[in-house]
Amino acid sequence: MEFSVFDLIGAVGVAMIIATYLLLQTGRMDAAKPAYSVLNAAGASMILLSLVFDFNLAAFIVEFFWLLISIYGIVRSRFSH
């Protein structure tokens, strides 16, 4: 198995989502703040980019909705102030 640049991008996206969730669970990040949604959106985008080159329908569906929900969170935090 060859590890491409797009595999690396996807792996970094996974690491971002996991790290963000860990920070949330340990009380070091607030889900109501835009940073939480921005990091999740960035991670999901990176995973989606990697899926363009090695498609998996189930993973695509999860990441697509993860991105949409994160964008909703960004917009919500932007207009709630």
Residue pairs with C-beta under 8 A, 6 or more apart in sequence:
4 53
6 49
6 50
6 52
6 53
6 54
7 50
7 54
9 46
9 49
9 50
10 46
10 47
10 49
10 50
10 51
11 50
12 43
12 46
13 42
13 43
13 44
13 45
13 46
13 47
13 49
13 50
14 43
14 47
15 43
16 39
16 40
16 42
16 43
16 46
17 39
17 40
17 43
17 44
17 47
17 66
19 39
20 29
20 36
20 39
20 40
20 43
23 29
24 30
24 31
24 36
29 35
29 36
30 36
31 73
32 77
33 77
34 73
34 74
34 77
34 78
36 73
37 70
37 71
37 72
37 73
37 74
37 77
38 70
38 74
40 66
40 69
40 70
40 73
41 67
41 70
41 71
41 74
43 66
44 63
44 64
44 66
44 67
44 70
45 67
47 59
47 63
48 60
48 63
48 64
48 67
51 59
51 60
51 63
